C-alpha cells in the first residue's frame, strides 16, 4: 500500500476523531442541564419522603461532580485537541508543499513552519494545564460536611459513633 494513502487516512481519522470529541464535549453541557432540571423535578415529586430525597441528593451529587469536570478539565482538553489538530494540519501542509522557486512559496513555507511550531507549543502547554487541572484541583465531596454529624453512621471500627457499649 502506498504510504501517502496511509498518511491521508491517518490525517482524516485524526480530524474526524478530534471533531467528534469536541462535539461530544459540547453535548455534555446540554446533558447536564437536562439532568439538573430532572433533579429539580424529582425533588419536587419526592415531597418529604426521606428515601426519595436521599436518592435525589445522590443523583445531584453525581451531576455536580460531572459539572466540575466539565467546567475545569474539559475546556483545557478541548483546547489541547484543537491545538493538536492545528499542529497536525500545519505539519501536513508543510510536508505536502513541493519546493518551488519563488517568494510566494517561501512565504507559505515559513508561515506553515511558524504555525506548526506555535500550535505544537500551544498543544503542549494546554496538555500540561489539562493534566494539572485533572490531578491537582480540589474535588467536590459532600461527605466531609457530614463527618461531624452525630446522626451519620461511620464505617470506621475505631470511631466512637453513637452506640454505647458497656
Secondary structure as UniProt FT lines:
FT   HELIX           3..46
FT   TURN            47..48
FT   HELIX           50..72
FT   HELIX           74..96
FT   HELIX           103..136
FT   HELIX           144..146
FT   TURN            147..148
FT   TURN            150..151
FT   TURN            157..158
//
